[in-house]
Amino acid sequence: MQNNEPMIPLSIDLNADGEDRAERRDAVENRQRVLAAAKALFAEQGVANVHMAQIAEAAGVGKGTLYRRFANKADLCQALMHDQLSEHQEAILARLHGMAEGKVAYLERLQSFLEEVVDFTERHVPLLCEVQRGGQIGGLEGDAPFFEWQHMTVTGLLNAAVRAGELPADTDVAMRVDLLLAPLTASYFRYLRRRYSLEEIRRAVRENVETMKR
């Protein structure tokens, strides 16, 4: 019997820069001070209004030390979301595995996944916008690992839906993936939130998947 289960990656590498996990204690302390200072400044002034020099000064580290650890503000913002990204991924994987055990239709799993992406983006849109502005989301090269994971997950679910007969065999999966995820990239999502409520966006995401069946 053919196995239609999608090939969904089980983890995302949030340390894709290959950093040495056994950092010296002073480097770890500097990193913690930088992240704490950035978090406080972002909360007070907004992510877009804070410069790297301010973060270095607030953290009590030199600019050279800051830039050796974080190439730019986008890199720093991604580090701030590390724990939340891990929790987000684990929760989604647990839900998808539960739905798979319950033989839930692939398109229903896709709707659930995309709604989770909406909720995560809503919570972290200022940081995600900075990551996108730094060129780490939304391009053909250099995508942030978590965005690549979203892309691979949607691709896996759509391919499985085609194999299971939930979608026509001639469905352009690659195009559908891009069209489903593009509105959920940070900058466009922020634009949508100026015009629509969160629930309206979540409903539109579900409806976008539904229209694919026709």
Sequence and secondary structure as in RCSB ss.txt:
>XXXX:A:sequence
MQNNEPMIPLSIDLNADGEDRAERRDAVENRQRVLAAAKALFAEQGVANVHMAQIAEAAGVGKGTLYRRFANKAD
LCQALMHDQLSEHQEAILARLHGMAEGKVAYLERLQSFLEEVVDFTERHVPLLCEVQRGGQIGGLEGDAPFFEWQ
HMTVTGLLNAAVRAGELPADTDVAMRVDLLLAPLTASYFRYLRRRYSLEEIRRAVRENVETMKR
>XXXX:A:secstr
         S   TTTT   SS  HHHHHHHHHHHHHHHHHHHHH GGG  HHHHHHHHT  HHHHHHH SSHHH
HHHHHTHHHHHHHHHHHHHHHHHHHHTT  HHHHHHHHHHHHHHHHHHHHHHHHHHHHTT SSSSSS  HHHHHH
HHHHHHHHHHHHHTTSS TT  HHHHHHHHHGGGSHHHHHHHHHHS HHHHHHHHHHHHHHTT 
